[in-house]
Amino acid sequence: MIGLEPTAAEAKFEATIEMVGGVPTVTWSPDLGAERVYLVYGCRSLLWGDEGVAPPCWEVLTEESKGDYNFFKVAVEMP
């Protein structure tokens, strides 16, 4: 739960990606600050392997590594 009313159609969590200085930057709304823990994950490729298995690609992004990824997702947790 990210702190929104789950039955309200207008309540949504939205993540956006924009290039800032040539590096992808992920932001989200609403940002509940210290009331939640936000983790941004990145993946270099979503291609499946020869065995028909998806690669274990999702890693937590750091400021140093965020430019290395092509796909992103945001996880939201209670502190």
Stockholm file with secondary structure:
# STOCKHOLM 1.0

chainA/1-79         MIGLEPTAAEAKFEATIEMVGGVPTVTWSPDLGAERVYLVYGCRSLLWGDEGVAPPCWEVLTEESKGDYNFFKVAVEMP
#=GR chainA/1-79 SS CCSSCTTCTTCCCEEEEEEETTEEEEEEESCCGGGSEEEEEEESCCCCCTTSCCCCCCEECCTTTGGGCSEEEEEEECC
#=GC SS_cons        CCSSCTTCTTCCCEEEEEEETTEEEEEEESCCGGGSEEEEEEESCCCCCTTSCCCCCCEECCTTTGGGCSEEEEEEECC
//
